Structure formats: C-alpha cells, structure tokens
Amino acid sequence: MKEIGIIILVLLGAFVVITLIRAIFFKEKKQETEKLLPEMINMEKYCKDLSDAIKIKTISNYDRELVDWAEFDRFHAFLEERFPLVHKTMTKTKVADASLVYKWEGTDPSLDGIAMLAHQDVVPITAGTEQDWEHEPFSGYNDGEFIWGRGAMDMKNHLIAVMECMEELINEGFRPKRTVYICLGHNEEVVAAPDNGAKQIAAYLKEQGVHLEAVLDEGGAILPVKLGKLLDINLTGVGIAEKGSVNYKVSVNAKGGHSSQPPKHTAVGKLADVIKDIENHQFKATMPDYLKQLIKRVGMNAGYPLRVVLVNAPILQPLILAICKNIPAAASLIRTCTAVTMAEGSPQFNVLPQKASVTVNFRTMPGVSIKDVEQHIRDSVRNKDIDVEFLVGKESSQVSPTDSRAFQTIKELAEAQNSKNLVTPFLVMGGTDAYNYEPVCENIYRFAPFVADTKLLLCTHGTNERIPIACCEDAIAFFKRYIRKMTQD
C-alpha cells in the first residue's frame, strides 16, 4: 500500500510539472498583420445622420395594425435624402411592409455576392420609464461624448454606419467585383414574427436565383476585458450561430368549484410540481467547439497563472461544466436554457381553477429542435396528465464555419485595426435577422465592430441607451475595408 501511495504521489507530481511546463509554452504566435491605410470618414455627417435617424420612431409590433407605418415611410425618405449616391448607384426594392433591399451590381456577375444586414426597427420605451432617461429617448441628443436614444446601440448605429460606408465607397469611385446587397429588415425586434421582413427578403433573393458568399449582421461586439496583469484584451466576438427561442404552454386540468371546499391540491398546486420537475430537469450541458476555441485563444493570450488553468480546460472540462451550470450567464453558453416566465389560474380569488398553466421559454442550442423541447417536457414531468401546447418559436441556427474566407477576413481586419483585439467565435444568445438567410448562404456571421463595455451593452433595449462617438469611426472604417476585401478577390 505504501508503494502504491508513493506511485500515486509521483504521478500527481509529474502531472503538475507537465501542466506548468505546458502552460509556459501555451502562447499564441503573433501573426504579421496587414498594415491598414487610413480611411476617409466624415464623422460630423455620421453623427448628424445617426442623431436624426434616432428621432424617427420606427417601432415594430407583433400586431402590424399597431405599427405606425408613416414613421417607416419617413425613415425611407430620410435614407434617400442623406445617401443620394447609394440611391443613384444601387437599385432599391421594397419587400413586404417596409423592408428594403439595395443592390450594387458587381463587375463579375458569375461571383456570389455579399450581404450587409441591419434592421430599421426599434423596441418601444417601457411605459412609466420615460422620465428616467437623461435625455429624451427619441431626441438623438449628441453631448459630444455619446449619442443618446432608442436605437443608438440596437441598431441604427450599425445601419447608418453601413450606409455611410457605402456612400463613401461610391464617392471614392470604388467598383466591386462581387455584387453587394444591403438588406434592411423592418421587424427584427418581434420574436418569431409571422411576417418577418428578413425572411421575406431571403425568399425574394432566392426567387432571383441569388446565392451569397457571406452575410454580415449584428450580434457580436468588441468588449474590453482587463484582469490586472492576467488579461488585457478586447474580446472580439464573432457570432457563428444563434440560439433558438421556443415557447410552450404547459397546463394541468382539475374539477374546479368554490374555494370554500378545496381538494388537497388544486390545479395550481399540481402545477407547482410540474414547474419543479421542469426546472429540476435541465437540458444536458456540453462544451461546444466554439467555446473550446474561445477558451484556447483567451488562454494563449493570458498571464501565466490564468494560462495554467485555461491550458488544461480539456482535462478540467467536467469541473468547468459543473461550475458553469451554477452561473446563469455561463450556463447559457453550454446548454439549452429553461425559463418559466408566465402563469395563470383562476379568474377570481374564491374560484378553484379548472385549468392552471405556465408558459415556459426555452433558448435552444444549435442541434436542439422545437420537437426535442416538447419531448423533453414530457420526459421531465412526472405528472403525465398534462397538456403541452406549442405557442411560438424559431429553431436555432446552423453553425457557420470559422475557416471561411469571410470569417478570416473579419479576423484579419479586426486584429489589424487594434493589436488588443482578439477575435473568437461565439454563440449569440438572442435572435438576429441573419438566421433567415440560411436558404441562400452558408457563411453567416454576426459582428458589430463597435467597442462597448458591459455597462453600455446592458442599456440596449433599456433606459439611457447610448453609443460612444469615439468607437464609431473605426466601425465605419471596418465596414469599408471588409467590403473592399470581400468583393475584390
């Protein structure tokens, strides 16, 4: 027994030594990056255009009868006024209620084109919060440091940057070999909208026989990350996929009656057990390839103590998954998430409910289908006398490759723009219009080249949404370089 103990200690010691030595050499070789030439950017015009775009209340709604379509007409007229060269050079097609497709014909029609995506719509201001804003939410106020208002981060900043980029490229006499499309949806903010504008744009392109080399939409951002001397990078996430969003109503039926003569468990009481079963039976957690790539790249650029941990991520995978499962933000990266969000029972306090229901929202990982979710509910709940009703939802997206020309172009340009930028693939938690373009493209990426810290990102859809003016010039320059590089070879 003593000899076995010694052997185990020797093996553990060897493992520790090997791990530490491996971490020393676990560094990324710095690649030679292309020196980027300065771009001509009219920032005064961009700021003015973004401010004025925010003033137009292009608010979408699941019920199209509640949409003020005149605001979208105003926005279309605004685009024509501010971007005359785009409208002179590119053909414009209106699709569905208010979506727009601009086409800049390339000199070589045999090549697949590229598409730049953005959405025109914004979410409404939550009633009762209007006075919480430092500046009016649709003022587009420019204080010299930030531009304020709904859509400043999501995503009129992106849309106007793409339009400014195209206007300037045309003005400079640039001619693309590949055709360039600008696709502007009108109801991206409406989850699983039955009349989704982007879906209809993709259908229109398919009818025209279009197949795209690449699609670039919102999704990732450039997030500064500094952990003392351990890590100092700009985490530059490029979304290669997005989660699905599925909603089911789960119901329990009972006799009902007067609350003065209740049974041991009412429908709501029985429903409580159903809820616990659903919440206690989470989907299985896995370590997706994109997360492995992210950990590896961050690890290679981290300081030595942190690098020791990250270099051994494959060995520590069970421990990492166990820790992540207990941190909501981390859990969303490794599994389909379950959220019981709504409940209903009796219409009155003295009436026993004949039916009690909960609505459950699932954010599905790629590879998990809507049908898989229903089966998971039925397998998880011990009470088999339940009704499971699909309400609304969208499947998770396909996963785009990281070895494609488009992904490598994004990586090269972003990292050449700033040596601290570290490009990694990641999974977009929310939904984007990009998902709808899968019938016409395999290389779909979600990346907004704006530097924004967590505090600002949390203002998206919230109070005091705003964007730092300082980060916008580099974003426009990125778009110009991306279009040049993607359309000239």
BELFENTA-V728094 format. One record per backbone hydrogen bond with DSSP energy under -0.5 kcal/mol. CO is the residue of the C=O (numbers start at 1). NH is the residue of the N-H. If there is no record, write none. Layout:
# BELFENTA-V728094
[[CO	NH] [CO	NH]]
This chain:
# BELFENTA-V728094
[[1	5] [2	6] [3	7] [4	8] [5	9] [6	10] [7	11] [8	12] [9	13] [10	14] [11	15] [12	16] [13	17] [14	18] [15	19] [16	20] [17	21] [18	22] [19	23] [20	24] [21	25] [22	26] [23	26] [25	27] [34	36] [39	41] [41	43] [42	46] [43	47] [44	48] [45	49] [46	50] [47	51] [48	52] [49	53] [50	54] [51	55] [53	56] [55	57] [56	58] [57	59] [58	122] [62	64] [63	66] [64	67] [67	69] [68	71] [68	72] [69	73] [70	74] [71	75] [72	76] [73	77] [74	78] [75	79] [76	80] [77	81] [78	82] [79	83] [83	87] [84	88] [85	89] [86	90] [91	103] [93	101] [95	99] [99	95] [100	184] [101	93] [102	182] [103	91] [103	105] [104	180] [107	109] [108	111] [113	213] [113	214] [114	181] [115	117] [115	216] [116	183] [118	185] [122	60] [126	129] [129	132] [129	133] [130	133] [136	139] [137	150] [141	143] [141	148] [145	469] [145	470] [146	143] [146	148] [147	467] [149	152] [151	156] [151	157] [155	159] [156	160] [157	161] [158	162] [159	163] [160	164] [161	165] [162	166] [163	167] [164	168] [165	169] [166	170] [167	171] [168	172] [169	174] [170	173] [176	107] [177	108] [179	114] [180	104] [181	116] [181	183] [182	102] [182	184] [183	118] [183	185] [184	100] [185	120] [187	190] [189	191] [190	193] [193	196] [196	200] [197	201] [198	202] [199	203] [200	204] [201	205] [202	206] [203	207] [204	208] [205	210] [206	209] [211	113] [214	115] [215	445] [216	117] [217	447] [220	219] [220	448] [221	223] [221	237] [222	224] [222	452] [223	235] [225	233] [227	230] [227	231] [230	303] [231	227] [233	225] [233	235] [234	236] [234	422] [235	223] [235	237] [236	424] [237	239] [238	426] [239	446] [240	400] [241	428] [242	397] [244	364] [245	394] [246	362] [247	391] [247	392] [248	250] [248	360] [249	389] [250	358] [251	387] [252	356] [257	352] [258	261] [259	262] [266	270] [267	271] [268	272] [269	273] [270	274] [271	275] [272	276] [273	277] [274	278] [275	279] [276	280] [277	281] [278	281] [280	282] [286	288] [288	292] [289	293] [290	294] [291	295] [292	296] [293	297] [294	298] [295	299] [296	300] [297	301] [298	301] [299	302] [300	28] [303	307] [304	308] [305	309] [306	310] [307	311] [308	312] [309	312] [310	313] [312	316] [314	317] [316	320] [317	321] [318	322] [319	323] [320	324] [321	325] [323	326] [324	327] [326	328] [327	330] [327	331] [328	332] [330	333] [330	334] [331	334] [331	335] [334	286] [336	283] [337	363] [339	341] [339	361] [342	359] [344	357] [348	351] [350	259] [352	257] [353	267] [354	254] [356	252] [357	344] [358	250] [359	341] [359	342] [360	248] [360	362] [361	339] [362	246] [362	364] [363	337] [364	244] [365	368] [367	369] [368	396] [369	373] [370	374] [371	375] [372	376] [373	377] [374	378] [375	379] [376	380] [377	381] [382	384] [384	386] [385	253] [387	251] [387	389] [389	249] [392	247] [394	245] [398	400] [404	408] [405	409] [406	410] [407	411] [408	412] [409	413] [410	414] [411	415] [412	416] [413	417] [414	418] [418	421] [420	234] [421	423] [422	236] [424	238] [426	240] [426	241] [426	428] [428	243] [432	435] [433	436] [434	437] [435	438] [436	439] [437	440] [437	441] [438	441] [440	212] [442	444] [443	215] [443	445] [445	217] [445	447] [446	220] [446	239] [447	449] [448	450] [450	222] [450	452] [453	457] [454	458] [456	459] [457	460] [459	462] [462	465] [465	149] [467	147] [468	471] [469	472] [469	473] [471	475] [472	476] [473	477] [474	478] [475	479] [476	480] [477	481] [478	482] [479	483] [480	484] [481	485] [482	486] [483	487] [484	488] [485	489] [487	177] [487	178]]
